[in-house]
Each structure stands twice: as structure tokens, then as C-alpha cells.
Amino acid sequence: MDQLQAMEVFVEVARLKSFSDAGRQLGLTRAIVSKVVAQLEERLGARLLYRSTREVSLTDAGLAYLAPCMATVEQAREATRAIHPAGAALAGPLRIQAPSSFGSVWLADALARFSLLHPLLKPSLFVDDALLDPIRHGFDLSIRVGGIPDTSGLASRRLAPCRGVLCATPGYLARCGMPQVPQDLRDHQCLHFSHLTDGTSWHFSRGVETQTVQVNAGFTSNNGLVLQQAALRGLGIVYSTTFLAWRDLQEGTLVQVLPEWELPLNDLTALYPAGRQLSPKVRALIDFLVSEYQPLPPWDRGL
């Protein structure tokens, strides 16, 4: 097996974290996959993977080799597609990672409709609120709400604005009172998203005026859907996003709190490995999501 084919095998093992799964994907036996990777390591003079009976993981050398290796494999595929136009249809695996709340509420539906347009695709959507490295974990595309890593190995494209919003049930506000200024939040039960980068400090702006409040986080979660459910039960004031709260705000089951004050604005962003030509299927999905969410995302149109 030549080096390009060996690199393709290595990429699949790194992506799937399994010799057996990579073999099934490539139509090879586990033994052949293991032998090819061992020969590649010998040729490079470096160990690329840690093996154990439970898992396969990248060494530091393997992590450094993965991005340029993926780029080389993708460029070879692009060259093949250039001389075989019939093979240019969007097809094959497409691995996407997204935050659990946005992935469940919005991206799953968009991805299903995109897949209907391209039936040869085999998308895989992994939802997790951890800020996973797309390169290390082998994702073709990673969707982020804020939290963009500072790395030259990734390129990005803005998909939509992501607006924060405070809200609570009418019953909670009737019982505990409507805050008039941000500092009033210190006397309220606040439902806090633990992935906010500044702890339990909530930041507000109104024109040139800014305020920061250290809130009483009576209920905390790393998942926006969990906090939304707690808010709907009347537990307190939730720091949410309009893509989660829009329908409840429209229907009146939640009421916006401090509407004249703005929370920090984040972007919904698509991340993908930099330094290589973007594959047609990834580019097509990004373009599809941009057309879905711009100029104004559907969750903001009714507010």
C-alpha cells in the first residue's frame, strides 16, 4: 500500500478511534489496518497512535500529523473528482459536532432537510456542550456558539448572531417581582449556564452604560435545554438565548426580563480545518446553513 493510501487509513483510524471501525469503513480487515498504520509509523519514525484494549488515541506526533495528512487525502480526492465529474455528487460520511441545545432544536432539522437534497450523504451529528477540538476529534465541521478557540489550525465562517435573553414565567415574576435594573437580580433566583466564561457575573449594556452583576446562581447547568425547563417550572430567571426561548416568549409562557438591557452578543460559527481546500460537501452544508440563518435567523424573526 502506497503512502497516500496509508495516510487515508490513518485518518480513518484517528477519526473513528478504532482499527476495526476504520477497516469496515475502508473495506479492510482490522489486521491490515493495524499493519498499514505500523508501517506508516516506521516510515515516519514516529509513533502516531496509542493502542489499548479499550481505545485508540492520538499521540502528540499523531495530532501534529493529522491536519496536514487530512489535507493531503482531501486534495487527492479533489483531484479525482476533477477528472470524474459524475463522482462530484455529494456523498459519503459527513461528521458534524454541535452544542446539544442548538444541535437538538435547530441543526437536527436543518441537517435532515439537507440530507434529503443529497441522499448519498451519510451525516453523523454529535451533540455535546464540551468545546471539542474538531481536528483532534475528526469532525468535518463543528458548530459553536461563542467559545472560538485561538488556533491557526481552524478556519471559521459566521452563520448567525446569537442573542442572549433573560426570561422567567409570569407566575415567578408575580411572586418575586419584576427586576427594574440589573442589580435587582441579586435578590432573585437565577438559572445559570455554566459555560459562560466569566463565572456567575452577568454583563449588561444600554447604550454607553454597562453594568456587571454577581448573581445568585440557585440552579446551574451546562445545558440550555435543562435551564429552559427549570425556568418553565417557575424556578427563577434564566440566562437563555433567543434560539431556545423564542417560542415561549411568543406564546407568553416566558416573559422577557430587563428588555431594555442587552447581554453580550455571540456568533453562531462554523469551524473546519484550515490550510486545505474545503470539500464540496462541507462547503455545501455551510452554504445551506447560511441561507437558513441569514440575514435574520428564524428564531429572531418573530421577536
C-alpha positions as CSV (number, residue, x, y, z in Angstrom):
1,M,0.0,0.0,0.0
2,D,1.4,3.4,-1.0
3,Q,1.9,6.3,1.4
4,L,-1.2,8.2,0.3
5,Q,-3.4,5.1,0.9
6,A,-1.7,4.6,4.3
7,M,-2.4,8.2,5.1
8,E,-6.1,7.6,4.3
9,V,-6.1,4.6,6.6
10,F,-4.5,6.7,9.4
11,V,-7.1,9.5,9.0
12,E,-10.0,7.0,9.3
13,V,-8.4,5.3,12.4
14,A,-7.9,8.8,14.0
15,R,-11.5,9.8,13.1
16,L,-13.2,6.7,14.3
17,K,-10.7,5.9,17.2
18,S,-10.9,2.2,16.2
19,F,-8.9,-0.1,13.9
20,S,-12.0,-2.3,13.4
21,D,-14.4,0.6,12.5
22,A,-11.8,2.1,10.2
23,G,-11.4,-1.3,8.4
24,R,-15.2,-1.6,8.0
25,Q,-15.3,1.9,6.5
26,L,-12.5,1.2,4.1
27,G,-13.3,-2.4,3.3
28,L,-10.2,-3.8,5.0
29,T,-9.6,-6.2,7.8
30,R,-8.6,-5.0,11.2
31,A,-5.2,-6.8,10.8
32,I,-4.5,-5.0,7.6
33,V,-5.4,-1.6,9.1
34,S,-3.1,-2.2,12.0
35,K,-0.3,-3.3,9.8
36,V,-0.6,-0.3,7.5
37,V,-0.5,2.1,10.4
38,A,2.5,0.4,11.9
39,Q,4.3,0.6,8.5
40,L,3.4,4.3,8.3
41,E,4.8,4.9,11.7
42,E,8.0,3.1,10.8
43,R,8.4,5.1,7.6
44,L,7.9,8.4,9.6
45,G,10.0,7.3,12.5
46,A,7.3,8.4,15.0
47,R,4.5,6.8,16.9
48,L,1.2,8.2,15.8
49,L,-1.3,6.3,17.9
50,Y,-1.6,4.9,21.4
51,R,-3.3,1.5,21.4
52,S,-5.0,-0.2,24.2
53,T,-7.7,-2.9,24.5
54,R,-10.3,-0.1,25.2
55,E,-9.4,2.7,22.9
56,V,-7.1,4.3,20.3
57,S,-5.9,7.8,20.8
58,L,-3.5,10.2,19.1
59,T,0.0,10.8,20.3
60,D,1.4,14.4,20.1
61,A,3.1,13.4,16.9
62,G,-0.1,11.9,15.6
63,L,-2.0,15.1,16.4
64,A,0.6,17.2,14.6
65,Y,0.5,14.9,11.6
66,L,-3.3,14.6,11.4
67,A,-4.2,18.0,9.9
68,P,-1.7,18.0,7.0
69,C,-2.5,14.3,6.5
70,M,-6.2,15.1,6.2
71,A,-5.4,18.0,3.8
72,T,-3.3,15.7,1.6
73,V,-6.0,13.0,1.4
74,E,-8.7,15.5,0.7
75,Q,-6.6,17.2,-2.1
76,A,-6.2,13.7,-3.7
77,R,-9.9,13.2,-3.6
78,E,-10.5,16.6,-5.1
79,A,-8.1,15.8,-7.9
80,T,-10.0,12.6,-8.6
81,R,-13.3,14.4,-8.6
82,A,-11.9,16.9,-11.1
83,I,-11.5,14.3,-13.8
84,H,-14.6,12.3,-12.9
85,P,-17.4,14.9,-12.8
86,A,-20.0,12.2,-12.3
87,G,-18.4,11.4,-9.0
88,A,-18.8,15.0,-7.8
89,A,-22.2,14.4,-6.2
90,L,-22.2,15.0,-2.5
91,A,-21.7,11.6,-1.0
92,G,-20.0,9.7,1.9
93,P,-19.6,10.4,5.6
94,L,-20.0,13.9,7.0
95,R,-19.2,14.3,10.7
96,I,-20.7,17.3,12.5
97,Q,-20.4,18.4,16.1
98,A,-22.7,21.0,17.7
99,P,-23.8,22.2,21.2
100,S,-26.6,19.9,22.5
101,S,-29.2,22.6,22.7
102,F,-28.7,24.1,19.3
103,G,-28.0,20.8,17.7
104,S,-31.2,19.3,19.0
105,V,-33.5,22.2,18.5
106,W,-32.3,23.6,15.2
107,L,-29.4,21.9,13.5
108,A,-31.0,18.4,13.5
109,D,-33.9,19.6,11.4
110,A,-31.7,21.6,9.0
111,L,-29.4,18.6,8.6
112,A,-32.3,16.3,7.9
113,R,-33.6,18.6,5.2
114,F,-30.1,18.9,3.7
115,S,-29.7,15.1,3.6
116,L,-33.0,14.8,1.7
117,L,-31.4,17.0,-1.0
118,H,-28.3,14.8,-1.1
119,P,-29.3,11.2,-0.5
120,L,-25.8,9.8,-1.0
121,L,-24.5,11.6,2.1
122,K,-24.1,9.8,5.4
123,P,-24.2,12.5,8.0
124,S,-23.3,11.9,11.6
125,L,-24.3,14.6,14.2
126,F,-22.6,14.5,17.6
127,V,-24.1,16.9,20.2
128,D,-22.0,17.8,23.2
129,D,-21.6,21.0,25.2
130,A,-17.8,20.4,25.6
131,L,-15.6,22.6,23.4
132,L,-14.2,19.8,21.4
133,D,-11.3,20.3,19.1
134,P,-12.6,19.5,15.6
135,I,-9.2,18.3,14.3
136,R,-8.3,16.1,17.3
137,H,-11.8,14.5,17.3
138,G,-12.0,14.1,13.5
139,F,-15.0,16.3,12.7
140,D,-15.5,17.7,9.3
141,L,-17.5,20.6,10.7
142,S,-18.0,22.0,14.2
143,I,-20.8,24.5,15.2
144,R,-20.0,26.8,18.1
145,V,-22.0,29.4,20.0
146,G,-19.1,31.7,21.0
147,G,-16.1,29.9,22.5
148,I,-14.0,30.0,19.3
149,P,-10.5,28.5,20.0
150,D,-7.4,30.6,19.3
151,T,-5.7,28.3,16.9
152,S,-4.2,28.7,13.4
153,G,-5.4,25.1,12.6
154,L,-9.0,26.2,12.2
155,A,-10.9,28.4,9.8
156,S,-14.4,29.8,10.5
157,R,-17.5,31.2,9.0
158,R,-20.2,33.2,10.8
159,L,-23.6,31.6,10.4
160,A,-25.8,33.9,12.5
161,P,-25.9,36.2,15.5
162,C,-26.8,34.5,18.8
163,R,-28.6,36.9,21.2
164,G,-28.8,36.3,24.9
165,V,-32.1,36.9,26.7
166,L,-33.3,36.9,30.4
167,C,-36.7,35.5,31.0
168,A,-39.0,33.9,33.6
169,T,-42.6,32.7,33.9
170,P,-45.3,35.2,34.7
171,G,-46.0,33.2,37.9
172,Y,-42.4,33.6,39.1
173,L,-42.5,37.4,38.4
174,A,-45.8,37.8,40.1
175,R,-44.5,36.0,43.1
176,C,-41.0,37.6,43.3
177,G,-41.4,40.9,41.4
178,M,-40.1,42.1,38.1
179,P,-36.4,43.4,38.2
180,Q,-36.2,47.1,37.2
181,V,-32.4,47.3,36.9
182,P,-29.7,44.7,36.6
183,Q,-28.6,45.0,40.3
184,D,-32.1,43.8,41.3
185,L,-31.1,40.3,40.1
186,R,-29.0,39.8,43.2
187,D,-32.3,39.4,45.1
188,H,-33.6,36.7,42.6
189,Q,-33.1,33.1,42.0
190,C,-31.1,32.9,38.8
191,L,-30.7,30.0,36.5
192,H,-27.1,30.0,35.2
193,F,-25.4,28.5,32.2
194,S,-22.1,27.1,33.5
195,H,-20.2,27.6,30.2
196,L,-20.4,31.4,30.5
197,T,-16.7,32.4,30.5
198,D,-17.0,34.9,33.5
199,G,-18.5,32.6,36.2
200,T,-21.7,33.9,37.7
201,S,-21.0,37.5,36.6
202,W,-23.7,38.6,34.2
203,H,-22.8,41.6,32.0
204,F,-25.3,44.2,30.7
205,S,-25.2,47.2,28.4
206,R,-27.6,50.0,27.5
207,G,-26.1,52.5,25.0
208,V,-22.7,53.5,26.6
209,E,-23.7,52.4,30.0
210,T,-22.5,49.0,31.3
211,Q,-23.2,47.0,34.5
212,T,-22.0,43.7,35.9
213,V,-24.0,41.7,38.4
214,Q,-22.8,38.8,40.5
215,V,-26.0,36.8,40.6
216,N,-27.3,34.2,43.0
217,A,-27.0,31.1,40.8
218,G,-29.6,28.9,42.5
219,F,-29.6,26.4,39.7
220,T,-26.7,25.7,37.3
221,S,-26.4,23.5,34.2
222,N,-24.1,23.1,31.2
223,N,-27.1,22.5,29.0
224,G,-29.5,25.3,27.9
225,L,-32.5,22.9,27.5
226,V,-32.2,21.9,31.2
227,L,-32.2,25.5,32.2
228,Q,-35.2,26.3,29.9
229,Q,-37.2,23.5,31.6
230,A,-36.3,24.8,35.0
231,A,-37.5,28.3,34.0
232,L,-40.8,26.9,32.7
233,R,-41.3,25.3,36.1
234,G,-41.1,28.8,37.7
235,L,-37.8,28.2,39.4
236,G,-36.3,31.6,38.5
237,I,-34.8,33.9,35.9
238,V,-32.9,32.1,33.2
239,Y,-30.0,33.3,31.1
240,S,-31.0,31.8,27.8
241,T,-30.7,32.5,24.1
242,T,-33.4,33.6,21.6
243,F,-32.9,30.3,19.7
244,L,-34.1,28.4,22.7
245,A,-36.6,30.9,24.3
246,W,-38.3,32.4,21.2
247,R,-41.4,30.2,21.1
248,D,-42.1,30.5,24.8
249,L,-41.6,34.3,24.6
250,Q,-44.1,34.4,21.6
251,E,-46.7,32.3,23.5
252,G,-46.2,34.2,26.8
253,T,-45.2,31.2,28.8
254,L,-42.0,33.1,29.5
255,V,-41.6,36.9,29.8
256,Q,-38.5,38.8,28.9
257,V,-36.8,40.4,31.9
258,L,-34.9,43.7,31.6
259,P,-35.6,44.0,27.9
260,E,-34.0,47.4,27.6
261,W,-30.7,46.0,28.6
262,E,-28.5,44.0,26.2
263,L,-26.5,40.9,27.1
264,P,-23.2,40.2,25.3
265,L,-23.7,39.1,21.7
266,N,-22.1,35.9,20.5
267,D,-22.0,34.4,17.0
268,L,-23.1,31.1,15.8
269,T,-20.0,29.9,13.9
270,A,-18.9,27.0,11.7
271,L,-15.4,25.8,12.3
272,Y,-13.4,23.5,10.0
273,P,-9.7,22.6,9.5
274,A,-7.8,25.4,7.8
275,G,-5.0,25.1,5.3
276,R,-6.7,22.8,2.9
277,Q,-9.3,23.1,0.2
278,L,-12.8,22.8,1.7
279,S,-14.6,19.7,0.5
280,P,-17.7,20.2,-1.6
281,K,-20.0,18.5,0.9
282,V,-18.7,20.7,3.8
283,R,-18.9,23.8,1.7
284,A,-22.5,22.9,0.6
285,L,-23.6,22.3,4.1
286,I,-22.2,25.7,5.3
287,D,-23.8,27.5,2.4
288,F,-27.1,25.8,3.2
289,L,-26.9,26.9,6.9
290,V,-26.0,30.4,5.9
291,S,-29.1,30.6,3.6
292,E,-31.2,29.2,6.5
293,Y,-30.0,31.6,9.2
294,Q,-29.1,34.9,7.4
295,P,-29.8,37.8,7.2
296,L,-32.1,37.2,10.2
297,P,-32.3,33.8,11.8
298,P,-35.8,32.3,12.1
299,W,-35.8,32.3,15.9
300,D,-35.4,36.1,15.9
301,R,-37.9,36.9,13.1
302,G,-40.9,36.6,15.4
303,L,-39.5,38.6,18.3
